[in-house]
């Protein structure tokens, strides 16, 4: 924990002891001259993120959201203008488009948060859902988005969290892939966002409507770094496009999408691109390995690669040039891999299917895989992690219990999803999808044993 955070916590203790902003009941929050329900524990940035409340694992949280009808209309007009004519179902969109923010009233456990920023989010999960006429669109929340317009809300948080994602479980009848995949990474000792389940109700002028089961996902650039790394001040990138492949000649800082330290340079990710494609790889392998390991957490990447390939996830590096973060960890000054957006995990998938366990089909367009696996030492580390993953984390006995527990937790909420706000066409869709997940883990363990024999 850094010094700044310690000072903030001490200040919070003083406020708690000697008095803080009072909660004043009011029916009119439009001018926010008084705000009700505000406490340090629920609304301020003076506390550590409360994971036990926000990411409680054995319940389905309920979120109620009220959006002014004109603001909702603006959100829909923005979607229509930017993606309304962009292809059709299944079409991958452009990363240049960021949907507009509008304010909303957000309710949880009878407590209100004021003028919270809400917008649509996502790529194919947004565009394809929109084009099929499904209203179960993904959202992003920012509890501090409108602090300039409402200074009384400065540094508003949701139990210590500023931003959160509401993932719509796109094309996932089981409603489990996003959450289970992220949990698998964490259980394997990798950095990954925390997740939980929630049911979402939205009123945008016509009464409260059940939007179904969403997966609540922690934002990497909000709290993941402080929670899972000792120091959160390093550069954080979310690469997208050709540069995200790190193939020779593709480096482009505009596709690195830097999330913090915006005044700094991009020398760390540029160095990774240059080194992975350096001629030393073929002329002086020991020097190449030394230079690479000085800027890149090679072991962490291979560990992620093993887990990701065993569970199967086609919508990320090796098949698609997105859905990961790179964090330059100040502890060792190495870029560390952080997975993101796992709704397509735990199945063979589209776009020609997920990668094979041997990775033999991967070419130089994906050098972080191809060139590492060309080194016998790294290939052996990969195989060791593949075996460790099925023995310790991804085995039928572990996953059967996980799937059974989530089935019991979610089934009533899944069955309650309504046409036009769901990817389910019947209750049996959910039941069958869960059985498919159970069968999948068994098949993958057999495949691993065959690959390693």
Beta strands, then each sheet from edge to edge (+ up, - down):
strand 1: 60-66
strand 2: 102-108
strand 3: 111-120
strand 4: 139-142
strand 5: 163-167
strand 6: 195-203
strand 7: 209-218
strand 8: 236-237
strand 9: 324-329
strand 10: 334-339
sheet 1: 1+ 2- 3+ 4- 5+ 7- 6+ 1+
sheet 2: 8+ 9- 10+
end
